[in-house]
Amino acid sequence: MRYRPQGVEALSASPADGWTVAVEQPGGPLVVNFRNTTGNLSRLEATWTTGPTARVIEK
């Protein structure tokens, strides 16, 4: 990803074997969802607020 004061941009995402990736940017944070066939989710949410921020959610 690339952080800029104007927002966050996805550059690339390479999932591990058995995982898929979906990139969303619904007008707010950049969201990258990695899922596997058993339903596990690893979600990255990246934003630029007063600087770069990111959080990872594991389900």
TIMIMAR-714290 format. One record per residue (C-alpha): z negated, y, x negated; residue in one letter. Coordinates in steps of 0.2 Angstrom, whole numbers. Layout:
N
c3->Z; c2->Y; c1->X; bator->A
...
//
This chain:
59
c3->0; c2->0; c1->0; bator->M
c3->2; c2->18; c1->-5; bator->R
c3->-11; c2->31; c1->-1; bator->Y
c3->-6; c2->49; c1->2; bator->R
c3->-15; c2->63; c1->12; bator->P
c3->-1; c2->62; c1->24; bator->Q
c3->-5; c2->44; c1->28; bator->G
c3->-5; c2->26; c1->21; bator->V
c3->12; c2->16; c1->19; bator->E
c3->14; c2->-2; c1->17; bator->A
c3->24; c2->-7; c1->2; bator->L
c3->23; c2->-26; c1->2; bator->S
c3->12; c2->-41; c1->8; bator->A
c3->13; c2->-58; c1->2; bator->S
c3->3; c2->-71; c1->11; bator->P
c3->-3; c2->-87; c1->3; bator->A
c3->5; c2->-104; c1->8; bator->D
c3->0; c2->-108; c1->26; bator->G
c3->-3; c2->-90; c1->31; bator->W
c3->8; c2->-77; c1->40; bator->T
c3->8; c2->-58; c1->39; bator->V
c3->11; c2->-45; c1->51; bator->A
c3->10; c2->-26; c1->47; bator->V
c3->6; c2->-13; c1->61; bator->E
c3->5; c2->5; c1->60; bator->Q
c3->1; c2->11; c1->78; bator->P
c3->0; c2->29; c1->73; bator->G
c3->-17; c2->28; c1->65; bator->G
c3->-23; c2->16; c1->51; bator->P
c3->-11; c2->4; c1->42; bator->L
c3->-16; c2->-13; c1->49; bator->V
c3->-11; c2->-29; c1->39; bator->V
c3->-15; c2->-46; c1->48; bator->N
c3->-15; c2->-62; c1->38; bator->F
c3->-16; c2->-78; c1->50; bator->R
c3->-16; c2->-96; c1->46; bator->N
c3->-12; c2->-111; c1->58; bator->T
c3->-30; c2->-115; c1->62; bator->T
c3->-33; c2->-97; c1->69; bator->G
c3->-42; c2->-89; c1->54; bator->N
c3->-38; c2->-70; c1->52; bator->L
c3->-40; c2->-59; c1->37; bator->S
c3->-37; c2->-41; c1->43; bator->R
c3->-35; c2->-25; c1->32; bator->L
c3->-36; c2->-8; c1->39; bator->E
c3->-32; c2->6; c1->28; bator->A
c3->-33; c2->25; c1->31; bator->T
c3->-33; c2->42; c1->23; bator->W
c3->-47; c2->52; c1->29; bator->T
c3->-55; c2->64; c1->16; bator->T
c3->-48; c2->51; c1->3; bator->G
c3->-42; c2->33; c1->3; bator->P
c3->-52; c2->21; c1->13; bator->T
c3->-50; c2->2; c1->18; bator->A
c3->-60; c2->-11; c1->26; bator->R
c3->-57; c2->-30; c1->27; bator->V
c3->-62; c2->-40; c1->43; bator->I
c3->-63; c2->-59; c1->42; bator->E
c3->-63; c2->-70; c1->58; bator->K
//
